[in-house]
Structures are given as C-alpha cells and as structure tokens.
Amino acid sequence: MSKRTATELQTASTSDNHERKKAARHESGQAKAPVDEMGDFEDGWEDEYESDEEVVNAEEEDGMELDDEVLPPIEETEEKPPAPSTFIPGVHELGQDEVLEPDESVYIMRHNMNVTWPCLSFDILRDNLGDQRQRYPATAYIVTGTQADSAKNNEISVYKMSSLQKTQKDNDDSDSDEEEDEDALDEDPVLEYRSVPHLGGVNRVRAQPLPSSSSLPPVSHPYYVASWSETGKVHIWDVRPLIEALDVPGYSPDKSRTHTPTFTINSHGRSEGFAMDWASSGESNPSALRLLTGDISSKIYLTTTTPSGFNALSQPFTSHTSSVEDLQWSPSEATVFASCSADQSVQIWDVRSKGRKSVAGIEKAHESDVNVISWNRGTSYLLLSGGDEGGIKVWDLRNVKKKGTTDPDPSPVAAFNWHRAPITSIEWHPTEDSIFAASGADDQVTLWDLAVEQDDEEANAMDDGQDGSKSVPPQLLFVHQGQKDVKEVHWHPQIPGAVISTALDGFNIFKTISV
C-alpha cells in the first residue's frame, strides 16, 4: 500500500516583522515512485570472457561431473522502496490503496487525544505556567462542551493536557542524548479532566478573557466560561474550582459552586445560537465583563456585569435578516463589535447607537453564509471572514461603508479559495498580526501568512504547474490533516506557535516549523 500525507508549505517572507526567510516548500505527505532499472555494464578494458556454455563444455571434456541441481541466479540489486510523493489537497486524490501519513519532520510537536463524546467547541484557558514558553514537555488547559447521545448526558469539561513532549528529534551525535530523547518521544501525553453536568448539547464555549499580563485568578476569584446550549439558554459557569481540582491532589470542589451556573441568560427564548464573544474593559478593570450572544433568529443580546452580578439587557440588536453566526468585540474600541450572518453580510455596531442598529457593514461579504470572523488585535482595522463556500477574505474596515450612504461594498484586501468546503473556524495569531489559522469542513487546518510575497522565481515555478503547485497560494504556510469533521481551531496564547483543533474524533495539538 502506498502512503501519502498532508502538505506543509513554507514560502519566502518579505515582511519587516518576519525576519526569518521562509524557504521553498516542505511537504508533509508522500507516495511511492518507481526506481529506474540498472543500466548495462560496459567493460572499459574490452577483455574477453568465456561464456557459461564454454565453461560447462570444458568441464565435461575434462571428465568433471556436474551437479544436476542448479541454484537460481543471485539478484545483484534489490528494489528500493518507492520515494514518497507530494500530496496536495484539492489537487491530488488518494488512490484506492493509498493512505495519508504525517511527515513528522515538519512538526516540532504533534499529539492526538480522543474523548468520550465529540467536543465541537472549545476555548483555551490561561494558566500560571508563564508566557512565551518554549520548553518541553508542555502543558495546556482547555474548556469544552459535549455533543452527547442525549441532552441529559452532556457536560462542561476542563481538560489538562500534560506531558506534551517534543516529537521532532534533534540532530545530536551524542548517543546518550539520543537515548534520552528517544525515551522522551515514547512517553504518551496525559489527558485529565473535571466535568459538570450541562443540559443540552453545547453549541459553543467561550472563556472570560484575561489581560495578557495577568496570571490565573486566585482560587477565591471566579474564572467565567459561557456556554450556548441547544435548548436556547446561555449559561455562565465558574470553572476556577475545576482547574484547582486538576492541579491540587485531593482537592474536591463544592458542587454547589460548580454544578449550578452562576447565571443563565434567557433573552433568546427558545432560539438556540452559536455566536458568542466576551469583552473586558481592559487591564485596569478586568472584572467589568460584557458578553454578546447571537441566535438563529437574527437577534443579538448584550449581558453586562454590575456590583450585584450579571445583567442581561432586554433590547436586542437587530440589523441582520438571518442567523447570526459569529461575533467579535473590537480590540481597540470598547463599545464597538462586529457580527456575521447567514444573510451573507458583516455588520459593525456601536452599543451606544440609538435603535440598536448597525452603523456600518458589508452587505454581501460572501456569496453564501458568512460563518466566522476574527478581528486582528495588532492591526485593529483588519477583519477576517470565512464563508460557507470555502472562501477566506481579509477586510480593511477603514473602507467599510457607513449606513445611510449609497457607497458600494468595499473589495477585500486579500481573498483565498483554497478550502473546498465551508470554513468552520478562523483566528488571527495572538502576537503576529499577519498570520492566521483556519479550519474547514474539508478536514483541513491551514496556517497562513499575509506578509509572504511571491518572488519572480517562484512565480515562474508555479506557472509550470508542476505537482499542482500552480494552485497553491504563496501565503499558505501549512496544511494539517488527519482529523474528521474539523470544527474549531485556536492558537495557544502562552505557547508561541502552538495550535489546538477539535473535530468529531477528538483534539489535536501541534506546533510546526513554519510558525
């Protein structure tokens, strides 16, 4: 059986904030190719050799008896295993006897983890292990919700992923170091969790944002997580005791604090939803939280905090004409947020505006439903959107038309049509403002860098169309495959370059040589 794997693409970067030079593409997928037969041997001395027949006749004449058993000829060369070939999704198709296998040389770390029930939405929890950490083994905390076989069997779970070893071997000539490295690579990651019951499948989970310079709140302080239930309710939970139970041996949290939501939003009635995003007032007052929730009935509601607790505002924001699919607070303006919808539009809102209507928008951002958006935290006028048709677009919000004008929709500053199925998740890198990750229903997780520019030599190579490379955008850095029905992808904010994705068959956490 021949083997292929997913494609990793590394290209040249000319951006000032990317000093590294990204060389020609590496491939994480490969298949077998035939080896040429050995050529004829030429005798440079032109010596004359007796043939086998002449030797046999001579031996018979000398009266020598020949053995009737003739041994088969010894093959001088054995056929070498076929060389792997590049597999490019959307360009090549797997044959009947071909399977994908990852090229581990392009991963610094890659781990797969299975769970009992599918967890199709999750968020990464900040921890006290430090920012910008590079050491292995790594540890990561996430919060997620299940899609169980019945409503009563669902849960909100906090997972601790530990012993996440580096899976790429270092080039070291030391035998002792190599043995130690091999032992480390053989160690399996550890997955621990604590759960609380949740009535109804969890459509989406989002954790309270913590300031980048802060650590995990003390035990006495809450760490809030919101869950969108298929029942039409939005619950707010304090998961701080669940984290403590994972870190402190023998600690058992009070069920009265963990098993009951801190607050439940009933504003949406029986309409379920998927759109949700937290906002914080900033470093000075991180406890003043605001939560946006959007439903399939086109309504968006705002929930705020007061000294006495949470307060769900009753008046909705209403400019969309179909299901609200995603929401994002502005990283630079505290009262501004963006939304996207199945009505194909992206809308910009200001909570101070009268009438709860959008103040600007792109009326036809995609040719079909706009599934997801992401607001760039470093360059606050850039917004990503992903559509049901598989397209990814980058928008300059300075060009978005205000409501009440007759200006046409702006054109995106970049557009990519690599994915062959709906975009299910999209997210800017937390610190590199030209890099983003996306996932699609075509079972791909892709990493992109807008700062990469195509040089003349590469353009000529792509024009040749070899191995389908003409279809590969130069900004596409990496394609990760191997999961079934990928739903969400997030960058880890404290482990540079680490990506976590969830799918029908579990979680992947990986870090590539590209980012």
C-alpha positions as CSV (number, residue, x, y, z in Angstrom):
1,M,0.0,0.0,0.0
2,S,1.4,3.4,-0.9
3,K,1.3,6.3,1.5
4,R,0.7,10.0,1.3
5,T,0.3,12.7,3.9
6,A,-0.9,16.3,4.3
7,T,1.1,19.1,2.7
8,E,3.2,21.7,4.6
9,L,4.1,24.7,2.6
10,Q,6.9,27.1,3.6
11,T,7.5,30.1,1.5
12,A,9.6,33.3,1.4
13,S,8.6,36.2,3.6
14,T,9.5,39.8,2.9
15,S,7.6,41.4,5.9
16,D,9.6,43.5,8.3
17,N,8.1,41.7,11.3
18,H,9.1,38.3,9.9
19,E,12.9,38.4,9.6
20,R,13.1,34.8,9.0
21,K,13.4,33.8,5.3
22,K,10.9,31.1,4.5
23,A,12.4,28.7,2.0
24,A,10.9,26.6,-0.6
25,R,8.0,24.3,0.3
26,H,8.3,21.3,2.6
27,E,5.8,18.5,2.1
28,S,4.1,16.6,4.9
29,G,2.7,14.0,2.6
30,Q,4.3,11.5,0.3
31,A,3.7,8.5,-2.0
32,K,5.8,5.8,-3.8
33,A,7.5,6.2,-7.1
34,P,9.3,3.6,-9.2
35,V,13.1,3.3,-9.4
36,D,15.0,3.1,-12.7
37,E,16.4,-0.3,-13.7
38,M,20.2,-0.7,-13.5
39,G,21.9,0.1,-16.8
40,D,24.2,-2.2,-18.9
41,F,27.7,-2.7,-17.6
42,E,30.4,-1.7,-20.0
43,D,33.9,-3.3,-19.9
44,G,36.3,-0.5,-20.3
45,W,39.3,-2.9,-20.8
46,E,37.4,-4.8,-23.5
47,D,38.6,-8.1,-22.0
48,E,37.3,-11.3,-23.5
49,Y,35.4,-13.6,-21.0
50,E,34.4,-17.2,-21.6
51,S,30.6,-17.7,-21.7
52,D,28.9,-20.0,-19.2
53,E,28.3,-22.5,-22.1
54,E,32.0,-22.7,-22.9
55,V,33.0,-23.2,-19.3
56,V,30.5,-26.1,-19.0
57,N,31.7,-27.8,-22.2
58,A,35.3,-27.5,-21.0
59,E,34.4,-29.1,-17.7
60,E,32.6,-32.0,-19.4
61,E,35.6,-32.6,-21.6
62,D,37.8,-32.8,-18.6
63,G,35.5,-35.6,-17.2
64,M,34.1,-33.5,-14.3
65,E,30.7,-34.4,-13.1
66,L,28.1,-31.6,-12.9
67,D,25.6,-31.3,-10.1
68,D,22.1,-31.7,-11.5
69,E,20.8,-29.0,-9.1
70,V,21.1,-25.5,-10.5
71,L,20.9,-22.7,-8.0
72,P,18.8,-19.7,-9.0
73,P,20.8,-16.6,-10.1
74,I,21.6,-14.2,-7.3
75,E,20.0,-10.8,-7.8
76,E,22.6,-8.2,-7.7
77,T,20.3,-5.4,-6.5
78,E,17.1,-5.3,-4.6
79,E,14.3,-2.9,-5.5
80,K,14.4,0.1,-3.2
81,P,11.2,1.3,-1.5
82,P,9.4,3.9,-3.6
83,A,10.2,7.5,-2.9
84,P,7.2,9.4,-1.3
85,S,5.5,12.0,-3.4
86,T,3.7,15.2,-2.5
87,F,0.0,15.2,-1.8
88,I,-1.8,18.5,-2.3
89,P,-5.4,18.6,-1.1
90,G,-7.8,19.7,-3.7
91,V,-5.3,18.9,-6.5
92,H,-4.5,15.3,-5.9
93,E,-6.8,12.4,-4.9
94,L,-5.9,9.4,-2.9
95,G,-5.9,6.1,-4.8
96,Q,-7.8,3.0,-3.6
97,D,-4.7,1.6,-1.9
98,E,-3.2,4.9,-0.6
99,V,-3.4,6.3,2.9
100,L,-2.2,9.6,4.4
101,E,0.6,9.6,6.9
102,P,2.1,12.7,8.6
103,D,5.7,13.8,7.8
104,E,6.9,14.2,11.4
105,S,9.9,16.2,10.2
106,V,7.7,19.3,9.7
107,Y,6.2,19.1,13.2
108,I,8.0,20.2,16.3
109,M,5.2,18.7,18.4
110,R,2.1,16.8,17.3
111,H,-0.3,14.9,19.6
112,N,-3.8,13.4,19.1
113,M,-6.2,12.9,22.0
114,N,-9.6,11.2,21.9
115,V,-12.5,12.0,24.2
116,T,-15.7,10.1,25.2
117,W,-18.2,12.4,23.4
118,P,-17.5,14.8,20.5
119,C,-16.5,18.3,21.7
120,L,-17.0,20.5,18.7
121,S,-16.4,23.8,20.5
122,F,-13.6,24.7,23.0
123,D,-11.6,27.6,24.3
124,I,-8.1,27.8,25.7
125,L,-7.7,28.7,29.4
126,R,-4.8,30.9,30.6
127,D,-2.6,29.4,33.3
128,N,0.2,30.3,35.7
129,L,3.0,28.4,33.8
130,G,4.3,31.6,32.1
131,D,4.0,33.4,28.8
132,Q,6.1,32.8,25.7
133,R,7.2,29.4,27.0
134,Q,9.3,27.1,24.8
135,R,10.3,24.2,27.0
136,Y,9.0,20.7,26.7
137,P,7.1,18.8,27.9
138,A,4.3,21.4,27.6
139,T,1.0,21.7,29.4
140,A,-2.2,23.2,28.2
141,Y,-5.7,23.8,29.7
142,I,-8.9,24.0,27.7
143,V,-12.6,24.2,28.4
144,T,-15.1,22.4,26.2
145,G,-18.6,21.1,25.9
146,T,-20.0,17.9,24.6
147,Q,-22.5,16.7,22.0
148,A,-23.7,13.5,23.7
149,D,-26.3,11.0,22.6
150,S,-29.0,12.7,24.8
151,A,-29.5,16.1,26.3
152,K,-29.0,14.9,29.9
153,N,-25.7,13.3,29.2
154,N,-23.9,16.5,28.2
155,E,-21.1,18.1,30.2
156,I,-18.9,21.2,30.5
157,S,-15.3,19.9,31.0
158,V,-12.0,21.4,31.8
159,Y,-9.1,19.4,30.3
160,K,-5.5,19.4,31.4
161,M,-3.1,18.2,28.6
162,S,0.3,17.5,30.1
163,S,3.5,15.6,29.2
164,L,3.2,17.1,25.7
165,Q,6.6,16.1,24.5
166,K,8.5,17.5,21.6
167,T,8.0,14.9,18.8
168,Q,10.8,16.1,16.4
169,K,14.2,14.6,17.2
170,D,17.1,16.9,17.4
171,N,20.2,16.3,15.3
172,D,22.6,15.3,18.0
173,D,25.6,13.0,17.6
174,S,25.7,12.1,21.3
175,D,24.5,8.6,21.9
176,S,23.4,9.3,25.5
177,D,21.4,12.4,24.5
178,E,19.8,10.4,21.6
179,E,18.7,7.7,24.0
180,E,17.2,10.2,26.4
181,D,15.5,11.9,23.5
182,E,14.0,8.6,22.3
183,D,12.7,7.9,25.8
184,A,11.0,11.3,25.9
185,L,9.4,10.8,22.5
186,D,7.9,7.5,23.6
187,E,6.2,9.0,26.6
188,D,2.5,9.4,25.9
189,P,0.7,12.7,26.8
190,V,-1.6,12.7,29.8
191,L,-5.2,13.9,29.5
192,E,-7.1,14.7,32.7
193,Y,-10.4,16.4,33.1
194,R,-13.1,17.5,35.5
195,S,-16.7,17.9,34.4
196,V,-20.1,19.4,35.5
197,P,-23.5,18.4,34.0
198,H,-24.9,20.5,31.2
199,L,-28.5,20.1,29.9
200,G,-28.4,20.1,26.1
201,G,-25.6,19.8,23.6
202,V,-23.1,22.6,23.7
203,N,-23.1,24.7,20.5
204,R,-20.2,27.0,21.6
205,V,-18.0,27.7,24.6
206,R,-16.0,30.9,25.3
207,A,-13.9,31.7,28.3
208,Q,-13.6,35.1,30.0
209,P,-10.7,37.0,28.5
210,L,-7.8,37.7,30.9
211,P,-5.3,40.5,30.4
212,S,-2.2,39.2,28.7
213,S,0.0,40.3,31.6
214,S,-2.1,38.6,34.3
215,S,-2.0,35.1,35.7
216,L,-4.8,32.7,36.5
217,P,-7.1,34.3,39.1
218,P,-6.7,33.1,42.7
219,V,-8.9,30.3,44.0
220,S,-11.2,32.8,45.6
221,H,-11.7,34.7,42.3
222,P,-14.1,33.3,39.6
223,Y,-12.9,32.3,36.1
224,Y,-16.0,32.6,33.9
225,V,-17.0,30.4,30.9
226,A,-20.1,30.9,28.8
227,S,-21.9,28.0,27.0
228,W,-24.5,28.2,24.3
229,S,-27.0,25.4,24.8
230,E,-29.1,23.8,22.1
231,T,-32.0,24.5,24.5
232,G,-31.8,28.2,23.7
233,K,-30.2,29.2,27.0
234,V,-26.7,30.7,27.6
235,H,-25.1,29.6,30.9
236,I,-22.2,31.3,32.7
237,W,-20.1,29.0,34.8
238,D,-17.2,29.5,37.2
239,V,-14.6,26.9,36.2
240,R,-11.9,28.0,38.7
241,P,-12.7,25.1,41.1
242,L,-12.4,22.6,38.3
243,I,-8.9,23.9,37.4
244,E,-8.0,23.7,41.1
245,A,-9.2,20.1,41.3
246,L,-6.8,19.2,38.4
247,D,-3.8,20.9,40.0
248,V,-4.2,20.1,43.7
249,P,-4.2,16.4,44.7
250,G,-7.1,15.5,46.9
251,Y,-9.0,18.8,46.3
252,S,-12.7,18.3,45.8
253,P,-14.7,21.4,44.7
254,D,-18.0,22.3,46.3
255,K,-20.7,21.0,43.9
256,S,-23.0,23.9,44.9
257,R,-20.4,26.2,43.2
258,T,-19.6,24.1,40.2
259,H,-22.7,22.2,39.3
260,T,-25.0,25.2,39.1
261,P,-24.5,28.0,36.6
262,T,-23.5,31.4,38.1
263,F,-26.0,33.0,35.7
264,T,-28.4,32.0,32.9
265,I,-29.4,34.2,30.0
266,N,-33.0,33.6,28.9
267,S,-33.2,36.5,26.5
268,H,-33.2,34.3,23.4
269,G,-36.4,32.4,24.3
270,R,-36.3,29.0,22.5
271,S,-34.0,30.1,19.8
272,E,-30.6,28.4,20.0
273,G,-27.5,30.0,18.7
274,F,-23.7,29.8,18.1
275,A,-22.4,33.4,18.1
276,M,-20.7,34.5,21.4
277,D,-17.9,36.7,22.5
278,W,-16.6,38.2,25.7
279,A,-15.1,41.7,26.2
280,S,-13.2,43.1,29.1
281,S,-12.8,46.8,30.0
282,G,-9.1,46.4,29.9
283,E,-6.1,45.9,32.2
284,S,-7.4,48.4,34.8
285,N,-10.7,46.7,35.5
286,P,-10.7,43.1,34.1
287,S,-13.7,42.2,36.2
288,A,-16.1,44.5,34.3
289,L,-17.2,42.0,31.7
290,R,-19.6,42.1,28.8
291,L,-20.9,39.2,26.8
292,L,-22.5,39.2,23.4
293,T,-24.7,36.4,22.2
294,G,-26.4,35.9,18.9
295,D,-29.1,33.4,17.8
296,I,-30.5,31.8,14.7
297,S,-33.4,34.2,14.8
298,S,-31.1,37.1,13.8
299,K,-31.0,38.8,17.3
300,I,-28.0,39.8,19.3
301,Y,-28.2,40.4,23.1
302,L,-25.7,42.1,25.5
303,T,-25.1,40.9,29.0
304,T,-23.1,43.1,31.4
305,T,-21.8,42.8,35.0
306,T,-22.8,45.0,37.9
307,P,-21.7,45.1,41.5
308,S,-24.6,42.7,42.3
309,G,-23.8,40.2,39.4
310,F,-24.7,39.7,35.7
311,N,-27.4,41.7,34.0
312,A,-29.0,40.6,30.7
313,L,-30.2,43.6,28.7
314,S,-33.7,43.1,27.2
315,Q,-33.4,45.1,24.0
316,P,-31.7,43.2,21.1
317,F,-29.5,44.5,18.3
318,T,-31.5,43.9,15.0
319,S,-30.0,44.5,11.6
320,H,-29.4,41.0,10.4
321,T,-32.1,39.2,8.5
322,S,-30.9,35.6,9.1
323,S,-29.0,33.6,11.7
324,V,-26.1,35.3,13.5
325,E,-23.1,33.0,13.1
326,D,-20.3,34.8,14.9
327,L,-19.5,37.9,17.0
328,Q,-16.2,39.8,17.7
329,W,-15.6,42.7,20.0
330,S,-13.2,45.4,18.7
331,P,-9.8,45.1,20.2
332,S,-9.3,48.9,20.2
333,E,-12.8,50.4,20.8
334,A,-14.6,49.3,23.9
335,T,-18.2,49.9,22.6
336,V,-17.7,48.5,19.0
337,F,-18.3,45.0,17.8
338,A,-18.7,43.1,14.6
339,S,-21.1,40.3,13.5
340,C,-21.5,38.0,10.6
341,S,-24.6,36.2,9.4
342,A,-26.2,33.7,7.1
343,D,-27.6,36.7,5.3
344,Q,-24.1,37.0,3.7
345,S,-23.2,40.3,5.5
346,V,-20.7,41.5,8.0
347,Q,-22.1,44.3,10.2
348,I,-20.3,46.8,12.5
349,W,-22.1,48.0,15.7
350,D,-21.7,50.6,18.4
351,V,-23.6,49.8,21.6
352,R,-24.2,53.5,22.2
353,S,-26.1,53.9,19.0
354,K,-29.9,54.5,19.2
355,G,-32.3,51.9,17.9
356,R,-29.8,49.1,18.3
357,K,-29.0,49.1,14.6
358,S,-25.6,48.5,12.9
359,V,-23.6,51.7,12.0
360,A,-21.6,50.2,9.0
361,G,-21.4,47.0,7.1
362,I,-20.5,44.9,4.1
363,E,-23.8,43.8,2.7
364,K,-22.5,41.0,0.5
365,A,-19.2,39.9,2.1
366,H,-19.5,36.3,0.7
367,E,-21.6,34.5,-1.9
368,S,-23.2,32.4,0.8
369,D,-23.4,32.3,4.6
370,V,-20.6,34.1,6.5
371,N,-19.8,31.5,9.1
372,V,-16.9,33.0,11.2
373,I,-15.0,36.3,11.7
374,S,-11.8,37.3,13.6
375,W,-10.7,40.8,14.5
376,N,-6.9,41.5,14.4
377,R,-5.6,42.6,17.7
378,G,-2.4,44.0,16.4
379,T,-3.7,45.8,13.3
380,S,-7.2,46.8,14.5
381,Y,-8.6,47.8,11.1
382,L,-8.2,44.2,9.7
383,L,-11.0,41.7,9.9
384,L,-11.0,38.1,8.6
385,S,-14.2,36.3,7.4
386,G,-14.8,32.7,6.3
387,G,-17.8,31.7,4.2
388,D,-19.9,28.6,3.6
389,E,-18.5,28.4,0.0
390,G,-15.0,27.8,1.5
391,G,-13.6,31.3,0.8
392,I,-11.5,33.4,3.2
393,K,-11.4,37.2,2.9
394,V,-9.4,39.9,4.6
395,W,-11.2,43.3,5.0
396,D,-9.9,46.8,5.7
397,L,-12.5,48.2,8.0
398,R,-11.5,51.8,7.1
399,N,-13.1,51.1,3.7
400,V,-16.4,49.8,5.1
401,K,-19.4,52.0,4.2
402,K,-21.4,53.6,6.8
403,K,-25.2,53.0,7.0
404,G,-27.3,55.6,5.1
405,T,-24.8,56.0,2.3
406,T,-25.0,54.7,-1.2
407,D,-21.4,53.7,-1.5
408,P,-20.8,50.2,-2.9
409,D,-19.3,47.4,-0.8
410,P,-15.5,47.5,-0.5
411,S,-13.3,44.9,-2.1
412,P,-11.4,42.6,0.2
413,V,-7.6,43.4,0.5
414,A,-7.0,39.6,0.1
415,A,-9.1,36.6,-0.8
416,F,-8.3,32.9,-0.8
417,N,-10.2,30.0,-2.2
418,W,-8.1,27.1,-1.0
419,H,-10.6,25.2,1.1
420,R,-13.1,23.1,-0.8
421,A,-15.9,23.1,1.9
422,P,-17.3,25.6,4.4
423,I,-14.9,27.5,6.7
424,T,-15.7,26.4,10.2
425,S,-13.2,28.5,12.3
426,I,-10.8,31.3,11.7
427,E,-8.4,33.1,14.1
428,W,-5.6,35.6,13.9
429,H,-2.3,34.8,15.6
430,P,-2.2,36.4,19.1
431,T,1.1,38.3,18.5
432,E,1.9,38.1,14.8
433,D,-0.6,40.3,13.0
434,S,0.0,38.9,9.5
435,I,-0.6,35.2,10.5
436,F,-3.9,33.4,10.9
437,A,-5.3,29.9,11.2
438,A,-8.4,28.5,9.6
439,S,-10.3,25.2,9.5
440,G,-12.8,23.8,7.1
441,A,-15.3,21.0,6.6
442,D,-12.8,19.6,4.1
443,D,-10.9,18.3,7.1
444,Q,-8.0,20.7,6.8
445,V,-6.4,23.1,9.3
446,T,-4.4,25.7,7.4
447,L,-1.9,28.3,8.5
448,W,-1.4,31.5,6.5
449,D,0.9,34.5,6.4
450,L,-0.2,37.6,4.6
451,A,3.3,39.0,4.7
452,V,4.6,36.4,2.3
453,E,5.1,37.8,-1.2
454,Q,5.7,35.7,-4.3
455,D,9.1,36.4,-6.0
456,D,9.7,36.1,-9.7
457,E,11.5,32.7,-9.5
458,E,8.6,31.2,-7.5
459,A,6.1,32.8,-9.9
460,N,7.8,31.1,-12.8
461,A,7.9,27.7,-11.0
462,M,4.2,28.0,-10.2
463,D,3.4,28.8,-13.8
464,D,5.0,25.5,-14.8
465,G,2.2,23.8,-12.8
466,Q,4.4,21.0,-11.5
467,D,2.7,18.8,-8.9
468,G,-0.3,21.1,-9.0
469,S,1.8,23.9,-7.4
470,K,0.1,26.5,-9.5
471,S,-3.0,26.2,-7.3
472,V,-1.0,26.8,-4.0
473,P,-1.1,30.4,-2.8
474,P,2.3,31.6,-1.6
475,Q,0.7,32.8,1.7
476,L,-0.3,29.3,2.6
477,L,2.3,28.1,5.1
478,F,1.0,24.8,6.3
479,V,-1.8,22.2,5.8
480,H,-2.6,19.9,8.8
481,Q,-4.8,16.9,8.1
482,G,-5.8,13.7,9.8
483,Q,-8.9,14.8,11.7
484,K,-12.5,14.1,10.7
485,D,-15.1,16.9,10.6
486,V,-12.9,19.7,12.0
487,K,-14.9,22.4,13.8
488,E,-12.7,24.8,15.7
489,V,-9.0,25.9,15.8
490,H,-7.3,28.2,18.3
491,W,-3.7,29.5,18.9
492,H,-2.4,28.9,22.4
493,P,-1.7,32.5,23.7
494,Q,1.1,31.4,26.0
495,I,2.9,28.7,23.9
496,P,4.1,30.5,20.7
497,G,3.1,28.8,17.5
498,A,1.1,26.0,19.2
499,V,-2.3,25.3,17.7
500,I,-5.2,23.2,19.1
501,S,-8.0,21.9,16.9
502,T,-11.1,19.9,17.7
503,A,-13.1,17.6,15.4
504,L,-15.6,14.7,15.6
505,D,-12.8,12.3,16.5
506,G,-11.0,14.4,19.2
507,F,-8.4,17.0,19.7
508,N,-5.0,17.7,18.0
509,I,-2.3,19.9,19.5
510,F,0.6,20.7,17.3
511,K,3.4,23.1,16.5
512,T,5.1,23.3,13.1
513,I,8.4,24.5,11.9
514,S,6.6,27.1,9.8
515,V,5.4,29.4,12.5
